[in-house]
Amino acid sequence: MRVLTYNIHGWRAPDPDGSFNLAALIEVIGDAQPDLVGLNEVFHPQPSEGGAALALLAARLGMHFAFGQAVSAAELPTGVPYGNAVLSRWPIQAFAAHRLTAGANSEPRGLLETRILLPTGRPFMFYVTHLDHRSESVRLRQWRAASTWLMRERGRPHLVVGDFNALAAQDYPDAPAVADLRDRRAARSWTAPAFDVIALVEKSGYRDAFAQAGVGEGVTFSTGAPEIRIDYIFVPADWTDGLMNCRRWDHPRAAAASDHFPVLAEFA
C-alpha cells in the first residue's frame, strides 16, 4: 500500500500569481502511484473548467474521493468550503468530518475520517488532519480533540496523516538552529514552535513514519526555500513492522504545484 500526504496550497501554485495548479497536482500525485492520498488546504467545490477541481483530480487519477469541511462557505470570502480530502484507489464506504478546537485568532481546523474497503474485503480507517499554523497550544488542544475519535481505533491498523504544522525534536538537534527558526517564525507573529505536539502524538501510541523508515531529505516546507518538516504520516506503534519506507516525494514539478512537498510511505 502506497500512502501520500500532501498540502495542495488551496489549488494555487506558489508562484507570484498564484496560478491554478490542478495540472501540476495531477502529475505530481499520479507519478507517485498512491493507493491512498490525504490532502490539506482543499477548497471544494472549487470551480474549474470542466467541473469541481477535486472531482476532476480524482477522475484523472482513477480514484474515489471524499471531502471534509473545516470552514464553511459563509465563513470565507471565496464562498467555497475549505478543509481536507481523501483520494482512494479503493471504494470509500463512509466518511465523517470532525471539527477541531480553534483558538481565538485561529481559523477552524478539521479531522476527516474515512473507511476504505480494501481489496481483501476488510475495512481500513484513514484519517487526515491539518492543525493550526500559529500556536503550539492550539495545536495541542486540536490533537487532544482528534484523539477522542482516534482512540476508537486502538488495536486496529489505521493511519493518520496531514500537515501538523509541528516540529519533531529529532529533526533539530542543533540548539542554535532551533533558536534561529523560532526567531523567524516569531517574526510572522506565530508563537515560537516547540516539540510538544509530536511528542504527544507519539505518547498517544503513534510512530512517525519518516523517523522510523525515512529515506533522503525530510524537510517538507517550503518547496521554494526548504526549512522545516511539518507534514507527517503516523502509524500505530503496533503496526510499524509493515512500514517499508518513507520519503519526501521529490517530483520535478513539486515546486510548481504547491509550497509543500508531498510525503510518500509504502507499507507491506
Sequence and secondary structure as in RCSB ss.txt:
>XXXX:A:sequence
MRVLTYNIHGWRAPDPDGSFNLAALIEVIGDAQPDLVGLNEVFHPQPSEGGAALALLAARLGMHFAFGQAVSAAE
LPTGVPYGNAVLSRWPIQAFAAHRLTAGANSEPRGLLETRILLPTGRPFMFYVTHLDHRSESVRLRQWRAASTWL
MRERGRPHLVVGDFNALAAQDYPDAPAVADLRDRRAARSWTAPAFDVIALVEKSGYRDAFAQAGVGEGVTFSTGA
PEIRIDYIFVPADWTDGLMNCRRWDHPRAAAASDHFPVLAEFA
>XXXX:A:secstr
 EEEEEE GGGB SSTT  B HHHHHHHHHHH  SEEEEEEEETT EETTEEHHHHHHHHHT EEEEEEEE GGG
STT S EEEEEEESS EEEEEEEEE   TTS  EEEEEEEEE TTS EEEEEEEE  SS HHHHHHHHHHHHHHH
GGGTTS EEEEEE     GGG   HHHHHHHHHHHHTTT     SHHHHHHHHTTEEEHHHHHEES    B SSS
  B  EEEEEEGGGGGGEEEEEE   TTHHHH SB  EEEEE 
